[in-house]
Amino acid sequence: MKKYTLLYSLLFFVVCLFVTSCSNDIIDEKEYPNWKATNEAFFSKTLSQAKTSISKGDKAWKIFRNWTLPGLDTNYKVTDNEQVVVKVLKSGSETQHPLSTDSVLVAYRARLLPSTTYPNGWAFMQTYIGGYNAKTNGSIILPVVGTIISNKNTRVALPEGYSTAIQQMVVGDRWEVYVPANLGFASSAIASIGIPEYSTIIYDITLLEINPKKSIR
């Protein structure tokens, strides 16, 4: 896999944030029509599809409750927007899962639903450009739970949906993760990142290493 230094990967990550958001400082109805309703309907449909597939024994789909919720041994009733949906693209063979206190080496892309200018959804964060290629993808070290630097050089908390999914993965997994707006970036971070409110986030994320050394692959 292509090698990067830690500094280069972090700079690459920040540059991607800056470049992809420069033309998206103004969020309007023409670019994101009926955005709230569109995103709510999309996630509801995706969750329903996952439930149906799981009930039929399809192991390519998974649903996980937000990791910060009360435990399964309580009477807490989980709502739809307190869960993330996963489509397994590739399964790893390891058994260890990252803990909330760990860091991880990942290759990933985070995008929105299709909009007027972006028929495939605006990729507002990514460690590689173009199609997915395991041999040449860039990668970055991120905390499982914590903050990142936004394009406006401020620290923003990682989405709870990301933290929920990553703690369920093992090295070698590549997942497509559907995160409802409720588990996405906090309202205080949205303006800093440049994405519109009510956005479902779709991650394509590959877990490469848990608590990696400082060298980046």
For each residue, the residues with C-beta under 8 A, 3 or more apart:
1: 134 135 136 137 139 217
2: 135 136 137 138 217
3: 215 216 217
4: 8 9 12 138 139 216 217
5: 8 9 215 216
6: 9 10 141 214 215 216
7: 10 11
8: 4 5 11 12 216
9: 4 5 6 12 13 127 138 139 140 141 216
10: 6 7 13 14 140 149
11: 7 8 14 15
12: 4 8 9 15 16 127 138 140
13: 9 10 16 17 125 127 140 148
14: 10 11 17 18 149 151
15: 11 12 18 19
16: 12 13 19 20 125 126 127
17: 13 14 20 21 124 125 149 150 151 193
18: 14 15 21 22 151
19: 15 16 22
20: 16 17 23 24 122 123 124 125 126 194
21: 17 18 24 25 124 151 193 194
22: 18 19 25 151
23: 20
24: 20 21 27 31 122 124 194 195
25: 21 22 194
26:
27: 24 31 32 194 195 196
28: 31 32
29: 32 33 35
30: 33 116
31: 24 27 28 115 116 117
32: 27 28 29 35 38 115 116 196
33: 29 30 38 115 116
34: 37 38
35: 29 32 38 39 196 197 198 199
36: 39 40 197 198
37: 34 40 41
38: 32 33 34 35 41 42 113
39: 35 36 42 43 113 180 181 198 199 200
40: 36 37 43 44 181 198
41: 37 38 44 45
42: 38 39 45 46 113 200
43: 39 40 46 47 80 81 85 178 180 181 200
44: 40 41 47 48 80
45: 41 42 48 49
46: 42 43 49 50 85 178
47: 43 44 50 51 63 80 83 85 178
48: 44 45 51 52
49: 45 46 52 53 61
50: 46 47 53 54 61 62 63 85 86 87
51: 47 48 54 55 63
52: 48 49 55 56
53: 49 50 56 58 60 61
54: 50 51 57 58 61 62 63
55: 51 52
56: 52 53
57: 54
58: 53 54 61
59: 88
60: 53 87 88
61: 49 50 53 54 58 85 86 87 88
62: 50 54 85 86 88 168
63: 47 50 51 54 83 84 85 86
64: 67 83 84 86 164 165 168
65: 69 78 82 83 164
66: 69 78 82 83 84 160 161 164 183
67: 64 100 160 163 164 167
68: 160
69: 65 66 76 78 82
70: 74 76
71: 74
72:
73:
74: 70 71
75:
76: 69 70
77:
78: 65 66 69 82 83
79: 82 83
80: 43 44 47 83 180
81: 43 180 181 182 183
82: 65 66 69 78 79 182 183
83: 47 63 64 65 66 78 79 80 180
84: 63 64 66 161 164 165 177 178 179 180 183
85: 43 46 47 50 61 62 63 177 178
86: 50 61 62 63 64 165 168 175 176 177 178
87: 50 60 61 175 176 178
88: 59 60 61 62 91 173 174 175
89: 174 175 176 204
90: 172 173 174 206
91: 88 172 173
92: 169 170 171 172 173 207
93: 170 172
94: 170 171 172
95: 170
96: 170 171 210
97: 167 168 169 170
98: 102 104 144 166 167 169 207 210
99: 102 144 167
100: 67 144 145 163 167
101: 144 145
102: 98 99 143 144 210 211
103: 141 142 143 144 210 211 212
104: 98 141 142 143 144 166 207 208 209 210 211 212
105: 139 140 141 207 208 209 210 212 216 217
106: 127 139 140 142 166 205 206 207 208
107: 127 128 134 137 138 139 140 205 206 208
108: 125 126 127 140 203 204 205 206
109: 123 125 126 127 128 132 203 204 205
110: 123 124 125 126 201 202 203
111: 120 121 122 123 124 126 201 202 204
112: 115 118 121 122 124 195 196 199 200 201 202
113: 38 39 42 121 199 200 202
114: 118 119 120 121
115: 31 32 33 112 118 121 122
116: 30 31 32 33
117: 31 122
118: 112 114 115 121 122
119: 114
120: 111 114 123
121: 111 112 113 114 115 118 202
122: 20 24 111 112 115 117 118 195
123: 20 109 110 111 120 126
124: 17 20 21 24 110 111 112 193 194 195
125: 13 16 17 20 108 109 110 193
126: 16 20 108 109 110 111 123 129
127: 9 12 13 16 106 107 108 109 137 138 139 140
128: 107 109 132 133 136 137 138
129: 126
130: 133
131:
132: 109 128 137 204
133: 128 130 136 137
134: 1 107 137 206
135: 1 2
136: 1 2 128 133
137: 1 2 107 127 128 132 133 134 206
138: 2 4 9 12 107 127 128
139: 1 4 9 105 106 107 127 208 216 217
140: 9 10 12 13 105 106 107 108 127 216
141: 6 9 103 104 105 212 216
142: 103 104 106 146 148 158
143: 102 103 104 146 147 158
144: 98 99 100 101 102 103 104 163 166 167
145: 100 101 158 163
146: 142 143 157 158
147: 143 155 156 157 158
148: 13 142 155 156 158
149: 10 14 17 153 154 155 156
150: 17 153 154 155 156 189 192 193
151: 14 17 18 21 22 192 193 194
152: 192
153: 149 150
154: 149 150 192
155: 147 148 149 150
156: 147 148 149 150 185 186 188 189 192 193
157: 146 147 185 186 189
158: 142 143 145 146 147 148 162 163
159: 162 163 179 183 184 185 201
160: 66 67 68 163 164 183
161: 66 84 164 165 177 179 180 183 184 201
162: 158 159 165 166 177 179 201 203 205
163: 67 100 144 145 158 159 160 166 167
164: 64 65 66 67 84 160 161 167 168 183
165: 64 84 86 161 162 168 169 175 177 179 203 205
166: 98 104 106 144 162 163 169 205 207
167: 67 97 98 99 100 144 163 164
168: 62 64 86 97 164 165
169: 92 97 98 165 166 173 175 205 207
170: 92 93 94 95 96 97 173 207
171: 92 94 96 207 208 209 210
172: 90 91 92 93 94 207
173: 88 90 91 92 169 170 206 207
174: 88 89 90 204 205 206 207
175: 86 87 88 89 165 169 203 204 205 206
176: 86 87 89 202 203 204
177: 84 85 86 161 162 165 202 203 205
178: 43 46 47 84 85 86 87 200 201 202
179: 84 159 161 162 165 183 184 200 201 202 203
180: 39 43 80 81 83 84 161 183 184 200
181: 39 40 43 81 184 197 198 199 200
182: 81 82
183: 66 81 82 84 159 160 161 164 179 180
184: 159 161 179 180 181 199 200 201
185: 156 157 159 189 190 193 195 199 201
186: 156 157 189 190
187: 190 197
188: 156 191 192
189: 150 156 157 185 186 192 193
190: 185 186 187 193 194 195 196 197 199
191: 188 194
192: 150 151 152 154 156 188 189
193: 17 21 124 125 150 151 156 185 189 190
194: 20 21 24 25 27 124 151 190 191
195: 24 27 112 122 124 185 190 199
196: 27 32 35 112 190 199
197: 35 36 181 187 190
198: 35 36 39 40 181
199: 35 39 112 113 181 184 185 190 195 196
200: 39 42 43 112 113 178 179 180 181 184
201: 110 111 112 159 161 162 178 179 184 185
202: 110 111 112 113 121 176 177 178 179
203: 108 109 110 162 165 175 176 177 179
204: 89 108 109 111 132 174 175 176
205: 106 107 108 109 162 165 166 169 174 175 177
206: 90 106 107 108 134 137 173 174 175
207: 92 98 104 105 106 166 169 170 171 172 173 174 210
208: 104 105 106 107 139 171 212 217
209: 104 105 171 212 217
210: 96 98 102 103 104 105 171 207
211: 102 103 104
212: 103 104 105 141 208 209 215 216
213:
214: 6
215: 3 5 6 212
216: 3 4 5 6 8 9 105 139 140 141 212
217: 1 2 3 4 105 139 208 209
